[in-house]
């Protein structure tokens, strides 16, 4: 009975001791920092080192804050650029609590810190975007864009009109480092000093045309592609015609060479023939004529020929008179055996 | 109290929230019970993967992908440097490089005010880190695509894009001391934003192919004609040359023959001439089919035949019918 009481008392004391011990200590984990408050008012500096710490039990209270980098992700907001283009823009940021004492008084919790960022970053983004052309938000340099084929660029050059909303601003060059500058300006535009917070980084996550404009962008892309396709189509015909023309030209050339060469060679041959014959037959045109006449007679008179001859002719005189006294006047020769 | 660190993990032990100097290698270890000591098990060997613009639902022999949601599309659709829209899907693989930085440099507001995390194994020990990798890689990818032409994004620049992305994501994460190493960034599908636009791109490909085809055909036709024509030309020239040789030789033969005859003829012109004449007449009269020899005294029989001026000499009439 007595031992029971003693046991109970010891248990009670131990219990109380445990509760007191628990209430008078707090564990600061790596990556955390702690503000101790007394009746709601912060006491001393924040504990930023990890480890076991002590406080006055029940009177003092420990508040845990993140020391690590914290994420912030804004919602996609629709806004207008300097060149009057409506875009949806979605940014993220990373921030941390740098002066927990200030933070605890002015903001108190991380959730409310996020809320402050919602307000400040969003308006900074709007300010900065309104100062920049769309191209600054999209690009980060003026480097030449590389295309698969020069055709694309060529047709890019003779581009004249575009739908108004998505008008191509080739003339609009990127100012400075474009997107990198935009992000840096947003970062500068958000002053978190009085909240004990630090904005470490702001990045544009997504940029896009607003939905209604996207549809026209698709149409433009389609028309752009079709334009290039048409170019290929007509280039095909162009190339084909060129090749065919060249082929025709070469064929004609070859044909001409053929005509020329063979005519020349034949003419040459004929000239040589004329030269040779003139030289030979010129030695006795009369004899040549005589021989040729005989040949012609041989050739022209044949089986089908009917010949009526007179007995007065040189040849057949002998049929009537056996003696040949005189020659016929017409033929240059005389008969006689 | 015993605890085990798996082969692919490393442990980080916290004593009253304060970390030890070194990480704990795989194996069986001892620690004080909570709340004195607790341990984080960080999967340092395991390569983890993040998907952008698509979602794998089931990995297996045939991997299944979830149908694309509007959220996936929002991730994948991005502006190119020429203010076109492209659809880019990619993956990022990473590994924990430094477990201590991995745990204690990047936080998230969801974990706040927990005095201590349970020491149980969780595959995602610090979900704030993949979250940050995801944010960083989205902004990096957009920045790179934003400085490329639609052509580079779709075809020629893909490899370069992935390489640059890998480098820039790693740089940014190192700035944040995220304690992770990017293993690789790989572009998956890169395509025009909608089917209609895709078709237009295909149309360009078709036209390009068609052009090549037409040009090839034209060259083929040309190849079929030119050599044949050259052959015809050479043939005609050769024929002309043949003609040349032939007629010249022939003429030389004839003229030489004539000259030979002439030389002999000049030795005895009268008798040779007569002989030649008579021989010719003999030949001619032999081969003539019908011969009519008329006496001068009966010439009245053929008055119509008297076409010749030279009255008495022979009248030669060819052709029949009388």
Interface residues (C-beta under 8 A of the other chain):
Chain A: X26 X27 X28 X29 X30 X31 X32 X49 X50 X51 X52 X64 X65 X66 X67 X68 X69 X70 X71 X73 X76 X92 X94 X109 X110 X111 X113 X114 X134 X135 X138 X139 X140 X141 X143 X145 X146 X147 X148 X149 X152 X156 X166 X168 X169 X178 X179 X200 X201 X203 X204 X205 X206 X207 X208 X209 X214 X217 X218 X221 X222 X223 X224 X225 X226 X228 X229 X230 X231 X232 X233 X235 X236 X237 X239 X240 X243 X244 X246 X247 X250 X251 X254 X255 X257 X258 X259 X261 X262 X263 X264 X265 X266 X268 X269 X270 X272 X273 X276 X277 X279 X280 X281 X283 X284 X287 X288 X290 X291 X294 X297 X298 X301 X302 X303 X304 X305 X306 X307 X308 X309 X310 X311 X312 X313 X315 X316 X319 X320 X328 X330 X332 X333 X334 X336
Chain B: X14 X16 X17 X18 X19 X35 X74 X75 X77 X78 X79 X80 X81 X82 X83 X84 X85 X100 X103 X104 X105 X106 X107 X108 X109 X112 X113 X115 X116 X128 X131 X132 X135 X136 X138 X139 X142 X143 X146 X147 X148 X149 X150 X151 X152 X155 X156 X157 X172 X175 X176 X192 X193 X194 X196 X197 X199 X200 X201 X203 X204 X206 X207 X208 X210 X211 X213 X214 X215 X217 X218 X219 X221 X222 X225 X226 X229 X230 X232 X233 X236 X237 X239 X240 X241 X243 X244 X245 X247 X248 X251 X252 X254 X255 X256 X258 X259 X261 X262 X265 X266 X273 X274 X276 X277 X280 X281 X283 X284 X285 X287 X288 X289 X290 X291 X292 X293 X294 X295 X296 X299 X302 X305 X310 X312 X313 X314 X315 X316 X317 X318 X319 X320
